[in-house]
């Protein structure tokens, strides 16, 4: 399995809380990605990064924000969680843009 | 924009038999990759197989092989000698790799849930 990690694996929180989902990889990959996946559904790209200090919004609009201060770390933040944010969030990384993307185990978020 | 369609929401197969999962895609790009990813229940998504569009030869990886028909924009996955550990959701995905707004981004299909029965 790839060396990409996500914490927490499961999170249940109340509406209005600020949360940060962590993603880190030890492969030295420049490219990192966040996908959102509703249960039993396809993945949609919500954020990506080409390298340190680079962040871009993906195809699916999201109220979350990301930062890339270090190569190995790509956290995702929700300032005020809502029930509509309930989903699974998958982080991925690749060495180059067209390379295979390696996925983390995901964070399953439930907002009550 | 690219679209990827998996028309089989669920499939089942007996252990040791062969199953084929279908995928079609639509794109105006000439240079791209196609992927099959596997997502076992509550486990990490992993790459099963990858195909470069410029290669005519179909990719194979042990028991997994693809039937890539570029003109028809079809990319099916064949799993031979199915094993219980193959039970998972399978996603077909597309990535353009030179130019275009989708450069470097994966577009996924809706997924096919495959169940292997003993």
Contacts between the chains, C-beta under 8 A, distances in Angstrom:
chain1	res1	chain2	res2	distance
A	1	B	44	5.9
A	1	B	46	7.1
A	2	B	44	7.7
A	2	B	46	7.9
A	31	B	104	7.0
A	33	B	106	7.8
A	40	B	89	7.6
A	40	B	111	7.2
A	40	B	113	7.6
A	41	B	110	6.8
A	41	B	111	7.2
A	42	B	91	6.7
A	42	B	108	4.3
A	42	B	109	6.1
A	42	B	110	4.9
A	42	B	111	5.8
A	43	B	91	7.1
A	43	B	106	7.5
A	43	B	108	4.7
A	44	B	108	7.7
A	45	B	105	5.6
A	45	B	106	6.9
A	48	B	104	7.9
A	48	B	105	7.1
A	58	B	105	7.2
A	59	B	105	7.1
A	59	B	107	7.9
A	90	B	45	6.7
A	97	B	97	7.0
A	97	B	103	6.3
A	97	B	104	3.1
A	98	B	33	6.6
A	98	B	95	6.4
A	98	B	97	3.4
A	98	B	98	7.9
A	98	B	103	8.0
A	98	B	104	6.0
A	100	B	35	7.3
A	100	B	47	5.4
A	100	B	50	6.2
A	101	B	106	6.1
A	102	B	47	7.7
A	103	B	37	7.7
A	103	B	44	5.9
A	103	B	45	4.1
A	103	B	46	7.3
A	104	B	44	6.9
A	105	B	43	7.2
A	105	B	44	4.7
A	106	B	44	7.6
A	106	B	45	7.8
